[in-house]
Amino acid sequence: MARALIVDLPELGALGRGQISSLVGLAPFAKDSIAAGKPPKVALIALARKLLTILNAMLRGGTDWLETAA
């Protein structure tokens, strides 16, 4: 997945977190409907946005993923 994002999204590491989220379509906008019955979908989009912003920051800073024990 990470490899596909890097290949298909050359902007990773060059944009801010809001810009990269908007580009990919994961930025929350007030016009979007988050009516009752959609909480799981909203949570998944929030998670995807968080992972995207982490990957963007890692590429921008040249850092590796450091897995920690839970």
PQR file with spaces between the fields and no chain letter, atoms N, CA, C, O and H, PARSE charges and radii, in Angstrom:
ATOM       1  N    MET     1       0.818   -1.191    0.000 -0.4000 1.5000
ATOM       2  CA   MET     1       0.000    0.000    0.000 -0.0000 2.0000
ATOM       3  C    MET     1       0.861    1.254    0.000  0.5500 1.7000
ATOM       4  O    MET     1       0.622    2.181   -0.774 -0.5500 1.4000
ATOM       5  N    ALA     2       1.873    1.279    0.879 -0.4000 1.5000
ATOM       6  CA   ALA     2       2.741    2.451    0.945 -0.0000 2.0000
ATOM       7  C    ALA     2       3.458    2.667   -0.386  0.5500 1.7000
ATOM       8  O    ALA     2       3.599    3.801   -0.844 -0.5500 1.4000
ATOM       9  H    ALA     2       2.067    0.526    1.508  0.4000 1.0000
ATOM      10  N    ARG     3       3.904    1.587   -0.996 -0.4000 1.5000
ATOM      11  CA   ARG     3       4.598    1.691   -2.282 -0.0000 2.0000
ATOM      12  C    ARG     3       3.673    2.281   -3.342  0.5500 1.7000
ATOM      13  O    ARG     3       4.091    3.123   -4.137 -0.5500 1.4000
ATOM      14  H    ARG     3       3.789    0.666   -0.624  0.4000 1.0000
ATOM      15  N    ALA     4       2.422    1.840   -3.353 -0.4000 1.5000
ATOM      16  CA   ALA     4       1.456    2.359   -4.319 -0.0000 2.0000
ATOM      17  C    ALA     4       1.203    3.848   -4.094  0.5500 1.7000
ATOM      18  O    ALA     4       1.099    4.609   -5.056 -0.5500 1.4000
ATOM      19  H    ALA     4       2.083    1.156   -2.708  0.4000 1.0000
ATOM      20  N    LEU     5       1.104    4.270   -2.830 -0.4000 1.5000
ATOM      21  CA   LEU     5       0.905    5.685   -2.536 -0.0000 2.0000
ATOM      22  C    LEU     5       2.089    6.521   -3.001  0.5500 1.7000
ATOM      23  O    LEU     5       1.910    7.604   -3.559 -0.5500 1.4000
ATOM      24  H    LEU     5       1.189    3.652   -2.049  0.4000 1.0000
ATOM      25  N    ILE     6       3.285    6.024   -2.773 -0.4000 1.5000
ATOM      26  CA   ILE     6       4.483    6.769   -3.161 -0.0000 2.0000
ATOM      27  C    ILE     6       4.563    6.913   -4.678  0.5500 1.7000
ATOM      28  O    ILE     6       4.929    7.973   -5.187 -0.5500 1.4000
ATOM      29  H    ILE     6       3.430    5.145   -2.320  0.4000 1.0000
ATOM      30  N    VAL     7       4.219    5.847   -5.400 -0.4000 1.5000
ATOM      31  CA   VAL     7       4.274    5.877   -6.860 -0.0000 2.0000
ATOM      32  C    VAL     7       3.162    6.746   -7.439  0.5500 1.7000
ATOM      33  O    VAL     7       3.398    7.541   -8.348 -0.5500 1.4000
ATOM      34  H    VAL     7       3.922    4.986   -4.987  0.4000 1.0000
ATOM      35  N    ASP     8       1.945    6.591   -6.907 -0.4000 1.5000
ATOM      36  CA   ASP     8       0.790    7.291   -7.463 -0.0000 2.0000
ATOM      37  C    ASP     8       0.584    8.699   -6.914  0.5500 1.7000
ATOM      38  O    ASP     8      -0.236    9.454   -7.436 -0.5500 1.4000
ATOM      39  H    ASP     8       1.753    5.946   -6.168  0.4000 1.0000
ATOM      40  N    LEU     9       1.319    9.055   -5.870 -0.4000 1.5000
ATOM      41  CA   LEU     9       1.139   10.354   -5.237 -0.0000 2.0000
ATOM      42  C    LEU     9       2.496   11.009   -5.004  0.5500 1.7000
ATOM      43  O    LEU     9       2.974   11.067   -3.871 -0.5500 1.4000
ATOM      44  H    LEU     9       1.986    8.442   -5.446  0.4000 1.0000
ATOM      45  N    PRO    10       3.119   11.504   -6.079 -0.5600 1.5000
ATOM      46  CA   PRO    10       4.463   12.081   -5.949  0.2800 2.0000
ATOM      47  C    PRO    10       4.507   13.332   -5.066  0.5500 1.7000
ATOM      48  O    PRO    10       5.586   13.779   -4.678 -0.5500 1.4000
ATOM      49  N    GLU    11       3.342   13.894   -4.750 -0.4000 1.5000
ATOM      50  CA   GLU    11       3.297   15.077   -3.900 -0.0000 2.0000
ATOM      51  C    GLU    11       3.565   14.760   -2.427  0.5500 1.7000
ATOM      52  O    GLU    11       3.804   15.671   -1.634 -0.5500 1.4000
ATOM      53  H    GLU    11       2.465   13.531   -5.066  0.4000 1.0000
ATOM      54  N    LEU    12       3.528   13.487   -2.059 -0.4000 1.5000
ATOM      55  CA   LEU    12       3.764   13.103   -0.667 -0.0000 2.0000
ATOM      56  C    LEU    12       5.115   13.626   -0.205  0.5500 1.7000
ATOM      57  O    LEU    12       6.129   13.460   -0.883 -0.5500 1.4000
ATOM      58  H    LEU    12       3.334   12.747   -2.704  0.4000 1.0000
ATOM      59  N    GLY    13       5.110   14.247    0.940 -0.4000 1.5000
ATOM      60  CA   GLY    13       6.333   14.802    1.500 -0.0000 2.0000
ATOM      61  C    GLY    13       6.598   16.237    1.089  0.5500 1.7000
ATOM      62  O    GLY    13       7.459   16.906    1.661 -0.5500 1.4000
ATOM      63  H    GLY    13       4.287   14.381    1.491  0.4000 1.0000
ATOM      64  N    ALA    14       5.852   16.712    0.089 -0.4000 1.5000
ATOM      65  CA   ALA    14       6.072   18.070   -0.393 -0.0000 2.0000
ATOM      66  C    ALA    14       4.955   19.026    0.015  0.5500 1.7000
ATOM      67  O    ALA    14       5.122   20.243   -0.063 -0.5500 1.4000
ATOM      68  H    ALA    14       5.152   16.169   -0.375  0.4000 1.0000
ATOM      69  N    LEU    15       3.825   18.488    0.445 -0.4000 1.5000
ATOM      70  CA   LEU    15       2.678   19.315    0.809 -0.0000 2.0000
ATOM      71  C    LEU    15       2.418   19.248    2.304  0.5500 1.7000
ATOM      72  O    LEU    15       2.888   18.337    2.986 -0.5500 1.4000
ATOM      73  H    LEU    15       3.689   17.499    0.508  0.4000 1.0000
ATOM      74  N    GLY    16       1.680   20.202    2.800 -0.4000 1.5000
ATOM      75  CA   GLY    16       1.250   20.178    4.192 -0.0000 2.0000
ATOM      76  C    GLY    16       0.144   19.163    4.385  0.5500 1.7000
ATOM      77  O    GLY    16      -0.399   18.646    3.408 -0.5500 1.4000
ATOM      78  H    GLY    16       1.298   20.942    2.246  0.4000 1.0000
ATOM      79  N    ARG    17      -0.205   18.863    5.646 -0.4000 1.5000
ATOM      80  CA   ARG    17      -1.184   17.811    5.907 -0.0000 2.0000
ATOM      81  C    ARG    17      -2.569   18.162    5.384  0.5500 1.7000
ATOM      82  O    ARG    17      -3.293   17.278    4.924 -0.5500 1.4000
ATOM      83  H    ARG    17       0.236   19.282    6.439  0.4000 1.0000
ATOM      84  N    GLY    18      -2.949   19.421    5.444 -0.4000 1.5000
ATOM      85  CA   GLY    18      -4.245   19.811    4.908 -0.0000 2.0000
ATOM      86  C    GLY    18      -4.293   19.713    3.392  0.5500 1.7000
ATOM      87  O    GLY    18      -5.288   19.282    2.811 -0.5500 1.4000
ATOM      88  H    GLY    18      -2.361   20.139    5.817  0.4000 1.0000
ATOM      89  N    GLN    19      -3.198   20.122    2.765 -0.4000 1.5000
ATOM      90  CA   GLN    19      -3.131   20.075    1.294 -0.0000 2.0000
ATOM      91  C    GLN    19      -3.146   18.638    0.786  0.5500 1.7000
ATOM      92  O    GLN    19      -3.857   18.328   -0.170 -0.5500 1.4000
ATOM      93  H    GLN    19      -2.390   20.473    3.237  0.4000 1.0000
ATOM      94  N    ILE    20      -2.369   17.760    1.415 -0.4000 1.5000
ATOM      95  CA   ILE    20      -2.302   16.381    0.940 -0.0000 2.0000
ATOM      96  C    ILE    20      -3.631   15.673    1.181  0.5500 1.7000
ATOM      97  O    ILE    20      -4.061   14.863    0.361 -0.5500 1.4000
ATOM      98  H    ILE    20      -1.791   18.013    2.192  0.4000 1.0000
ATOM      99  N    SER    21      -4.284   15.975    2.305 -0.4000 1.5000
ATOM     100  CA   SER    21      -5.591   15.370    2.588 -0.0000 2.0000
ATOM     101  C    SER    21      -6.637   15.826    1.587  0.5500 1.7000
ATOM     102  O    SER    21      -7.465   15.029    1.146 -0.5500 1.4000
ATOM     103  H    SER    21      -3.934   16.634    2.972  0.4000 1.0000
ATOM     104  N    SER    22      -6.607   17.102    1.226 -0.4000 1.5000
ATOM     105  CA   SER    22      -7.543   17.623    0.233 -0.0000 2.0000
ATOM     106  C    SER    22      -7.287   17.002   -1.136  0.5500 1.7000
ATOM     107  O    SER    22      -8.229   16.651   -1.848 -0.5500 1.4000
ATOM     108  H    SER    22      -5.935   17.749    1.585  0.4000 1.0000
ATOM     109  N    LEU    23      -6.031   16.868   -1.499 -0.4000 1.5000
ATOM     110  CA   LEU    23      -5.673   16.298   -2.795 -0.0000 2.0000
ATOM     111  C    LEU    23      -6.201   14.875   -2.935  0.5500 1.7000
ATOM     112  O    LEU    23      -6.702   14.496   -3.993 -0.5500 1.4000
ATOM     113  H    LEU    23      -5.267   17.153   -0.921  0.4000 1.0000
ATOM     114  N    VAL    24      -6.089   14.102   -1.886 -0.4000 1.5000
ATOM     115  CA   VAL    24      -6.512   12.702   -1.920 -0.0000 2.0000
ATOM     116  C    VAL    24      -8.019   12.556   -1.686  0.5500 1.7000
ATOM     117  O    VAL    24      -8.595   11.512   -1.991 -0.5500 1.4000
ATOM     118  H    VAL    24      -5.682   14.410   -1.026  0.4000 1.0000
ATOM     119  N    GLY    25      -8.653   13.593   -1.150 -0.4000 1.5000
ATOM     120  CA   GLY    25     -10.088   13.532   -0.910 -0.0000 2.0000
ATOM     121  C    GLY    25     -10.445   13.071    0.490  0.5500 1.7000
ATOM     122  O    GLY    25     -11.554   12.588    0.720 -0.5500 1.4000
ATOM     123  H    GLY    25      -8.185   14.441   -0.902  0.4000 1.0000
ATOM     124  N    LEU    26      -9.519   13.214    1.429 -0.4000 1.5000
ATOM     125  CA   LEU    26      -9.766   12.782    2.799 -0.0000 2.0000
ATOM     126  C    LEU    26      -9.931   13.932    3.773  0.5500 1.7000
ATOM     127  O    LEU    26     -10.052   13.710    4.978 -0.5500 1.4000
ATOM     128  H    LEU    26      -8.618   13.606    1.242  0.4000 1.0000
ATOM     129  N    ALA    27      -9.939   15.152    3.271 -0.4000 1.5000
ATOM     130  CA   ALA    27     -10.101   16.310    4.159 -0.0000 2.0000
ATOM     131  C    ALA    27     -11.581   16.505    4.451  0.5500 1.7000
ATOM     132  O    ALA    27     -12.410   16.456    3.543 -0.5500 1.4000
ATOM     133  H    ALA    27      -9.841   15.333    2.293  0.4000 1.0000
ATOM     134  N    PRO    28     -11.913   16.725    5.723 -0.5600 1.5000
ATOM     135  CA   PRO    28     -13.319   16.950    6.053  0.2800 2.0000
ATOM     136  C    PRO    28     -13.760   18.350    5.641  0.5500 1.7000
ATOM     137  O    PRO    28     -13.088   19.336    5.945 -0.5500 1.4000
ATOM     138  N    PHE    29     -14.864   18.427    4.965 -0.4000 1.5000
ATOM     139  CA   PHE    29     -15.428   19.710    4.559 -0.0000 2.0000
ATOM     140  C    PHE    29     -16.824   19.830    5.136  0.5500 1.7000
ATOM     141  O    PHE    29     -17.545   18.837    5.233 -0.5500 1.4000
ATOM     142  H    PHE    29     -15.409   17.626    4.719  0.4000 1.0000
ATOM     143  N    ALA    30     -17.205   21.019    5.517 -0.4000 1.5000
ATOM     144  CA   ALA    30     -18.493   21.255    6.154 -0.0000 2.0000
ATOM     145  C    ALA    30     -19.664   20.865    5.266  0.5500 1.7000
ATOM     146  O    ALA    30     -20.740   20.560    5.779 -0.5500 1.4000
ATOM     147  H    ALA    30     -16.620   21.825    5.439  0.4000 1.0000
ATOM     148  N    LYS    31     -19.488   20.866    3.960 -0.4000 1.5000
ATOM     149  CA   LYS    31     -20.571   20.540    3.035 -0.0000 2.0000
ATOM     150  C    LYS    31     -20.849   19.041    2.959  0.5500 1.7000
ATOM     151  O    LYS    31     -21.910   18.637    2.484 -0.5500 1.4000
ATOM     152  H    LYS    31     -18.613   21.114    3.543  0.4000 1.0000
ATOM     153  N    ASP    32     -19.919   18.215    3.417 -0.4000 1.5000
ATOM     154  CA   ASP    32     -20.108   16.768    3.378 -0.0000 2.0000
ATOM     155  C    ASP    32     -21.208   16.353    4.339  0.5500 1.7000
ATOM     156  O    ASP    32     -21.355   16.933    5.415 -0.5500 1.4000
ATOM     157  H    ASP    32     -19.057   18.543    3.803  0.4000 1.0000
ATOM     158  N    SER    33     -21.970   15.355    3.953 -0.4000 1.5000
ATOM     159  CA   SER    33     -23.026   14.837    4.817 -0.0000 2.0000
ATOM     160  C    SER    33     -22.441   13.814    5.776  0.5500 1.7000
ATOM     161  O    SER    33     -21.861   12.818    5.343 -0.5500 1.4000
ATOM     162  H    SER    33     -21.850   14.884    3.079  0.4000 1.0000
ATOM     163  N    ILE    34     -22.586   14.050    7.073 -0.4000 1.5000
ATOM     164  CA   ILE    34     -22.204   13.040    8.075 -0.0000 2.0000
ATOM     165  C    ILE    34     -23.416   12.736    8.939  0.5500 1.7000
ATOM     166  O    ILE    34     -23.329   12.659   10.164 -0.5500 1.4000
ATOM     167  H    ILE    34     -23.056   14.859    7.425  0.4000 1.0000
ATOM     168  N    ALA    35     -24.569   12.561    8.256 -0.4000 1.5000
ATOM     169  CA   ALA    35     -25.843   12.316    8.917 -0.0000 2.0000
ATOM     170  C    ALA    35     -25.805   11.016    9.716  0.5500 1.7000
ATOM     171  O    ALA    35     -24.901   10.194    9.565 -0.5500 1.4000
ATOM     172  H    ALA    35     -24.639   12.623    7.260  0.4000 1.0000
ATOM     173  N    ALA    36     -26.813   10.857   10.567 -0.4000 1.5000
ATOM     174  CA   ALA    36     -26.917    9.652   11.400 -0.0000 2.0000
ATOM     175  C    ALA    36     -26.874    8.402   10.532  0.5500 1.7000
ATOM     176  O    ALA    36     -27.395    8.392    9.417 -0.5500 1.4000
ATOM     177  H    ALA    36     -27.548   11.525   10.689  0.4000 1.0000
ATOM     178  N    GLY    37     -26.258    7.365   11.043 -0.4000 1.5000
ATOM     179  CA   GLY    37     -26.144    6.119   10.303 -0.0000 2.0000
ATOM     180  C    GLY    37     -24.831    5.982    9.572  0.5500 1.7000
ATOM     181  O    GLY    37     -24.596    4.950    8.943 -0.5500 1.4000
ATOM     182  H    GLY    37     -25.835    7.373   11.949  0.4000 1.0000
ATOM     183  N    LYS    38     -23.954    6.988    9.628 -0.4000 1.5000
ATOM     184  CA   LYS    38     -22.696    6.934    8.906 -0.0000 2.0000
ATOM     185  C    LYS    38     -21.451    6.963    9.800  0.5500 1.7000
ATOM     186  O    LYS    38     -20.356    7.147    9.269 -0.5500 1.4000
ATOM     187  H    LYS    38     -24.145    7.826   10.139  0.4000 1.0000
ATOM     188  N    PRO    39     -21.552    6.794   11.121 -0.5600 1.5000
ATOM     189  CA   PRO    39     -20.362    6.887   11.972  0.2800 2.0000
ATOM     190  C    PRO    39     -19.218    5.953   11.581  0.5500 1.7000
ATOM     191  O    PRO    39     -18.068    6.387   11.632 -0.5500 1.4000
ATOM     192  N    PRO    40     -19.461    4.685   11.189 -0.5600 1.5000
ATOM     193  CA   PRO    40     -18.318    3.841   10.799  0.2800 2.0000
ATOM     194  C    PRO    40     -17.552    4.408    9.597  0.5500 1.7000
ATOM     195  O    PRO    40     -16.322    4.358    9.553 -0.5500 1.4000
ATOM     196  N    LYS    41     -18.291    4.943    8.631 -0.4000 1.5000
ATOM     197  CA   LYS    41     -17.660    5.525    7.445 -0.0000 2.0000
ATOM     198  C    LYS    41     -16.825    6.746    7.827  0.5500 1.7000
ATOM     199  O    LYS    41     -15.716    6.924    7.324 -0.5500 1.4000
ATOM     200  H    LYS    41     -19.290    4.983    8.667  0.4000 1.0000
ATOM     201  N    VAL    42     -17.349    7.573    8.703 -0.4000 1.5000
ATOM     202  CA   VAL    42     -16.637    8.763    9.154 -0.0000 2.0000
ATOM     203  C    VAL    42     -15.357    8.361    9.887  0.5500 1.7000
ATOM     204  O    VAL    42     -14.310    8.981    9.704 -0.5500 1.4000
ATOM     205  H    VAL    42     -18.250    7.429    9.112  0.4000 1.0000
ATOM     206  N    ALA    43     -15.447    7.337   10.704 -0.4000 1.5000
ATOM     207  CA   ALA    43     -14.276    6.860   11.448 -0.0000 2.0000
ATOM     208  C    ALA    43     -13.214    6.316   10.502  0.5500 1.7000
ATOM     209  O    ALA    43     -12.027    6.573   10.701 -0.5500 1.4000
ATOM     210  H    ALA    43     -16.299    6.833   10.853  0.4000 1.0000
ATOM     211  N    LEU    44     -13.615    5.575    9.484 -0.4000 1.5000
ATOM     212  CA   LEU    44     -12.647    5.028    8.526 -0.0000 2.0000
ATOM     213  C    LEU    44     -11.946    6.132    7.746  0.5500 1.7000
ATOM     214  O    LEU    44     -10.740    6.055    7.511 -0.5500 1.4000
ATOM     215  H    LEU    44     -14.580    5.366    9.323  0.4000 1.0000
ATOM     216  N    ILE    45     -12.683    7.145    7.347 -0.4000 1.5000
ATOM     217  CA   ILE    45     -12.081    8.264    6.624 -0.0000 2.0000
ATOM     218  C    ILE    45     -11.110    9.013    7.529  0.5500 1.7000
ATOM     219  O    ILE    45     -10.042    9.426    7.078 -0.5500 1.4000
ATOM     220  H    ILE    45     -13.663    7.207    7.538  0.4000 1.0000
ATOM     221  N    ALA    46     -11.463    9.192    8.794 -0.4000 1.5000
ATOM     222  CA   ALA    46     -10.567    9.864    9.738 -0.0000 2.0000
ATOM     223  C    ALA    46      -9.284    9.066    9.924  0.5500 1.7000
ATOM     224  O    ALA    46      -8.197    9.640    9.989 -0.5500 1.4000
ATOM     225  H    ALA    46     -12.331    8.856    9.161  0.4000 1.0000
ATOM     226  N    LEU    47      -9.407    7.759   10.008 -0.4000 1.5000
ATOM     227  CA   LEU    47      -8.227    6.903   10.138 -0.0000 2.0000
ATOM     228  C    LEU    47      -7.352    6.970    8.895  0.5500 1.7000
ATOM     229  O    LEU    47      -6.130    7.072    9.001 -0.5500 1.4000
ATOM     230  H    LEU    47     -10.291    7.293    9.955  0.4000 1.0000
ATOM     231  N    ALA    48      -7.964    6.913    7.722 -0.4000 1.5000
ATOM     232  CA   ALA    48      -7.203    6.997    6.471 -0.0000 2.0000
ATOM     233  C    ALA    48      -6.476    8.335    6.376  0.5500 1.7000
ATOM     234  O    ALA    48      -5.322    8.392    5.950 -0.5500 1.4000
ATOM     235  H    ALA    48      -8.957    6.830    7.636  0.4000 1.0000
ATOM     236  N    ARG    49      -7.157    9.414    6.777 -0.4000 1.5000
ATOM     237  CA   ARG    49      -6.520   10.746    6.747 -0.0000 2.0000
ATOM     238  C    ARG    49      -5.335   10.801    7.704  0.5500 1.7000
ATOM     239  O    ARG    49      -4.294   11.364    7.365 -0.5500 1.4000
ATOM     240  H    ARG    49      -8.094    9.368    7.123  0.4000 1.0000
ATOM     241  N    LYS    50      -5.483   10.222    8.897 -0.4000 1.5000
ATOM     242  CA   LYS    50      -4.403   10.217    9.882 -0.0000 2.0000
ATOM     243  C    LYS    50      -3.184    9.458    9.342  0.5500 1.7000
ATOM     244  O    LYS    50      -2.052    9.927    9.459 -0.5500 1.4000
ATOM     245  H    LYS    50      -6.329    9.765    9.172  0.4000 1.0000
ATOM     246  N    LEU    51      -3.427    8.286    8.753 -0.4000 1.5000
ATOM     247  CA   LEU    51      -2.316    7.507    8.195 -0.0000 2.0000
ATOM     248  C    LEU    51      -1.640    8.240    7.040  0.5500 1.7000
ATOM     249  O    LEU    51      -0.417    8.204    6.909 -0.5500 1.4000
ATOM     250  H    LEU    51      -4.347    7.905    8.658  0.4000 1.0000
ATOM     251  N    LEU    52      -2.435    8.902    6.208 -0.4000 1.5000
ATOM     252  CA   LEU    52      -1.874    9.664    5.091 -0.0000 2.0000
ATOM     253  C    LEU    52      -1.005   10.816    5.588  0.5500 1.7000
ATOM     254  O    LEU    52       0.073   11.052    5.042 -0.5500 1.4000
ATOM     255  H    LEU    52      -3.428    8.932    6.315  0.4000 1.0000
ATOM     256  N    THR    53      -1.454   11.533    6.611 -0.4000 1.5000
ATOM     257  CA   THR    53      -0.663   12.645    7.120 -0.0000 2.0000
ATOM     258  C    THR    53       0.618   12.159    7.792  0.5500 1.7000
ATOM     259  O    THR    53       1.645   12.834    7.726 -0.5500 1.4000
ATOM     260  H    THR    53      -2.330   11.341    7.055  0.4000 1.0000
ATOM     261  N    ILE    54       0.566   10.993    8.438 -0.4000 1.5000
ATOM     262  CA   ILE    54       1.782   10.413    9.029 -0.0000 2.0000
ATOM     263  C    ILE    54       2.776   10.049    7.930  0.5500 1.7000
ATOM     264  O    ILE    54       3.959   10.371    8.034 -0.5500 1.4000
ATOM     265  H    ILE    54      -0.268   10.445    8.492  0.4000 1.0000
ATOM     266  N    LEU    55       2.304    9.382    6.880 -0.4000 1.5000
ATOM     267  CA   LEU    55       3.175    9.008    5.768 -0.0000 2.0000
ATOM     268  C    LEU    55       3.763   10.246    5.101  0.5500 1.7000
ATOM     269  O    LEU    55       4.943   10.255    4.752 -0.5500 1.4000
ATOM     270  H    LEU    55       1.343    9.120    6.796  0.4000 1.0000
ATOM     271  N    ASN    56       2.963   11.281    4.922 -0.4000 1.5000
ATOM     272  CA   ASN    56       3.435   12.526    4.324 -0.0000 2.0000
ATOM     273  C    ASN    56       4.549   13.146    5.166  0.5500 1.7000
ATOM     274  O    ASN    56       5.565   13.587    4.630 -0.5500 1.4000
ATOM     275  H    ASN    56       2.004   11.273    5.206  0.4000 1.0000
ATOM     276  N    ALA    57       4.356   13.178    6.480 -0.4000 1.5000
ATOM     277  CA   ALA    57       5.375   13.739    7.372 -0.0000 2.0000
ATOM     278  C    ALA    57       6.644   12.890    7.376  0.5500 1.7000
ATOM     279  O    ALA    57       7.752   13.423    7.439 -0.5500 1.4000
ATOM     280  H    ALA    57       3.530   12.820    6.916  0.4000 1.0000
ATOM     281  N    MET    58       6.481   11.573    7.310 -0.4000 1.5000
ATOM     282  CA   MET    58       7.649   10.688    7.281 -0.0000 2.0000
ATOM     283  C    MET    58       8.483   10.934    6.030  0.5500 1.7000
ATOM     284  O    MET    58       9.710   11.004    6.103 -0.5500 1.4000
ATOM     285  H    MET    58       5.582   11.140    7.258  0.4000 1.0000
ATOM     286  N    LEU    59       7.831   11.064    4.895 -0.4000 1.5000
ATOM     287  CA   LEU    59       8.559   11.304    3.650 -0.0000 2.0000
ATOM     288  C    LEU    59       9.189   12.685    3.629  0.5500 1.7000
ATOM     289  O    LEU    59      10.310   12.852    3.150 -0.5500 1.4000
ATOM     290  H    LEU    59       6.834   11.007    4.835  0.4000 1.0000
ATOM     291  N    ARG    60       8.473   13.674    4.148 -0.4000 1.5000
ATOM     292  CA   ARG    60       9.000   15.033    4.193 -0.0000 2.0000
ATOM     293  C    ARG    60      10.228   15.117    5.100  0.5500 1.7000
ATOM     294  O    ARG    60      11.198   15.805    4.782 -0.5500 1.4000
ATOM     295  H    ARG    60       7.562   13.537    4.538  0.4000 1.0000
ATOM     296  N    GLY    61      10.178   14.409    6.233 -0.4000 1.5000
ATOM     297  CA   GLY    61      11.282   14.451    7.195 -0.0000 2.0000
ATOM     298  C    GLY    61      12.343   13.394    6.983  0.5500 1.7000
ATOM     299  O    GLY    61      13.373   13.405    7.657 -0.5500 1.4000
ATOM     300  H    GLY    61       9.390   13.850    6.491  0.4000 1.0000
ATOM     301  N    GLY    62      12.105   12.473    6.047 -0.4000 1.5000
ATOM     302  CA   GLY    62      13.075   11.420    5.787 -0.0000 2.0000
ATOM     303  C    GLY    62      13.225   10.448    6.945  0.5500 1.7000
ATOM     304  O    GLY    62      14.322    9.952    7.203 -0.5500 1.4000
ATOM     305  H    GLY    62      11.269   12.464    5.499  0.4000 1.0000
ATOM     306  N    THR    63      12.117   10.169    7.654 -0.4000 1.5000
ATOM     307  CA   THR    63      12.172    9.265    8.799 -0.0000 2.0000
ATOM     308  C    THR    63      11.542    7.920    8.462  0.5500 1.7000
ATOM     309  O    THR    63      10.759    7.806    7.518 -0.5500 1.4000
ATOM     310  H    THR    63      11.226   10.571    7.445  0.4000 1.0000
ATOM     311  N    ASP    64      11.887    6.921    9.232 -0.4000 1.5000
ATOM     312  CA   ASP    64      11.347    5.574    9.057 -0.0000 2.0000
ATOM     313  C    ASP    64      10.230    5.333   10.051  0.5500 1.7000
ATOM     314  O    ASP    64      10.124    6.022   11.066 -0.5500 1.4000
ATOM     315  H    ASP    64      12.523    7.013    9.998  0.4000 1.0000
ATOM     316  N    TRP    65       9.395    4.341    9.749 -0.4000 1.5000
ATOM     317  CA   TRP    65       8.333    3.932   10.652 -0.0000 2.0000
ATOM     318  C    TRP    65       8.966    3.187   11.822  0.5500 1.7000
ATOM     319  O    TRP    65       9.721    2.236   11.618 -0.5500 1.4000
ATOM     320  H    TRP    65       9.481    3.782    8.925  0.4000 1.0000
ATOM     321  N    LEU    66       8.668    3.606   13.024 -0.4000 1.5000
ATOM     322  CA   LEU    66       9.182    2.939   14.221 -0.0000 2.0000
ATOM     323  C    LEU    66       8.001    2.305   14.944  0.5500 1.7000
ATOM     324  O    LEU    66       7.188    2.995   15.560 -0.5500 1.4000
ATOM     325  H    LEU    66       8.055    4.378   13.190  0.4000 1.0000
ATOM     326  N    GLU    67       7.920    0.982   14.859 -0.4000 1.5000
ATOM     327  CA   GLU    67       6.820    0.273   15.499 -0.0000 2.0000
ATOM     328  C    GLU    67       7.093    0.129   16.987  0.5500 1.7000
ATOM     329  O    GLU    67       8.199   -0.224   17.396 -0.5500 1.4000
ATOM     330  H    GLU    67       8.580    0.422   14.359  0.4000 1.0000
ATOM     331  N    THR    68       6.076    0.404   17.789 -0.4000 1.5000
ATOM     332  CA   THR    68       6.222    0.281   19.242 -0.0000 2.0000
ATOM     333  C    THR    68       5.301   -0.815   19.733  0.5500 1.7000
ATOM     334  O    THR    68       4.270   -1.101   19.124 -0.5500 1.4000
ATOM     335  H    THR    68       5.178    0.691   17.457  0.4000 1.0000
ATOM     336  N    ALA    69       5.685   -1.424   20.840 -0.4000 1.5000
ATOM     337  CA   ALA    69       4.852   -2.468   21.425 -0.0000 2.0000
ATOM     338  C    ALA    69       3.627   -1.830   22.078  0.5500 1.7000
ATOM     339  O    ALA    69       3.722   -0.796   22.739 -0.5500 1.4000
ATOM     340  H    ALA    69       6.523   -1.192   21.335  0.4000 1.0000
ATOM     341  N    ALA    70       2.490   -2.462   21.878 -0.4000 1.5000
ATOM     342  CA   ALA    70       1.246   -1.904   22.432 -0.0000 2.0000
ATOM     343  C    ALA    70       1.062   -2.280   23.875  0.5500 1.7000
ATOM     344  O    ALA    70       0.069   -1.894   24.492 -0.5500 1.4000
ATOM     345  H    ALA    70       2.413   -3.301   21.340  0.4000 1.0000
